[in-house]
Amino acid sequence: MGHRTLNRIVLHTGQIVFEEGDLGDRAYLVQKGLVEIVKRKGGTEEVVRLVRPGEIFGAMSAIDEQPRVATARAAEETVCVVISKRIVEEKIAAADPLIAALLRWFVSQSRGRAMH
């Protein structure tokens, strides 16, 4: 990401980053704290993943512009770096073409599983 200034957001416990079904154009890198990835099923919700410092969430929508497949919520006071779609696209474009093609394939395969 070079010399560019990165935007950071501070999330309070329970704060929603994005909701399932939202259109997404950015990913997030957890610097401090913990984010829950939640799927709603009927009237209940299930935490399907915990995102810890150094991990990214929300990247699929930043790559393929499809609706979010889950809700992201801060499980505690959390600081995230916001990674814009433009930065994601620049990184993919700069990658080896095979890696870029594999990444897009993995995203499409993950989407298929996430919808069921």
Secondary structure, 3 states (H helix, E strand, C coil): CCCCCCEEEEECCCCEEECCCCECCEEEEEEECCEEEEEEECCEEEEEEEECCCCEECHHHHHHCCECCCEEEECCCEEEEEEEHHHHHHHHHHCCHHHHHHHHHHHHHHHHHHCC
